[in-house]
Amino acid sequence: MQRIGLLFEHKTDIMSMPNVKEETHYHWREPEEVTAVASHLEILGYEVDLIGTVDALLERWRHSKLPDFVWNLSVRTLSRNRTAIAPAILEQLNLPYTGGDATAKSLTLNKDFLKPVLQWLSILTPQWRRYDNAINITSLPPWSSILKPVCEGYSLGLRRFDSSQGLDVLRAYVNAVSQQFGCAVLCEEFIAGREITVGVVGNGKPIFVSAVETVNQGESLQEEILDLDAKRQGRFQKIGVDLTKSELHTLHNVAVNLMEFLGDIDYATFDFRIANDGRAYLLDINADATLHPERSLAMIAKYSGLSYGDLIEAILKTSLQRWKIKN
């Protein structure tokens, strides 16, 4: 294997589409992420083809110019299938690729599907309701809530709601989020406490499992939320945490068990809230976790003693092994 193609969307690919807004379409890969992945693959001795979008991949297929292997960073926009499109097409083209398959990507993206699976697996997750529209809401949730689109990521559309605000406000919020994103709305119990992200690389026996906590000036988030503005402004900080501590060992076990359950997805991050009573709630699984050198997974690797180059090499090694490709 000599040539690796990178599949991704840049900001210009997304924002050139009709009727788009950053607050709903912020799914592109930053240039720093694409450049970092490409440059470290080149350091490992591979020729890198910056393919770009799925459309560009299909053009290469039409002209018989496909790479030997694809590093899949494509997430697309505003569709419950958006993260599954690339792996489905890659399988049809018989091209090996990094990351989860269409099933794993769809399940982890669609939170209203993921929640029942987590409950079936006896994994603690916040209580929730699914609202298809505002008209049919007849009662208030018995908890302080986070409202979010059922099939979005990166904290897009996140809103806090407290039942003391009343039924009319809840309906207005649900209607706004539903119309903005064109999908159902998840009403999830808000868990005050620590927010910890666990990163895993490796199928079967993980290459590494580690974690960071998001803090505000050294203090746990408690009532604060990691919304889109906070992420883009860098308002909070991340610090390494020790998963071998007894109060955090559940996080390690849940993440590793879910990696096995989801199949060979190579790498992922898992977002948890640790309530003040010590219980750990799984909020989200990021099977398309960013590989930006200054974001969570890279920082998690750093706290494990791995450089960014080590992280890229570990993901590639993991993926090549599952495809039975000799390096």
Secondary structure, DSSP 4 states (H G I P E B T S, - for coil): --EEEEE---HHHHHTSTT--HHHH--PPPHHHHHHHHHHHHHTT-EEEEEESHHHHHHHHHTT---SEEEE----SSSTTTTTHHHHHHHHTT--BSS--HHHHHHHH-HHHHHHHHHHTT-----EEEES-STT--S--SS-EEEEETT--TTTT-EEE-GGG-HHHHHHHHHHHHHHHTS-EEEEE---EEEEEEEEE-SSS-SEEEEEEEEETTEE-BT----HHHHHHT-SEEEEE-TTSGGGHHHHHHHHHHHHHT-S--EEEEEEEEETTS-EEEEEEETT----TTSHHHHHHHHTT--HHHHHHHHHHHHHHHTT---
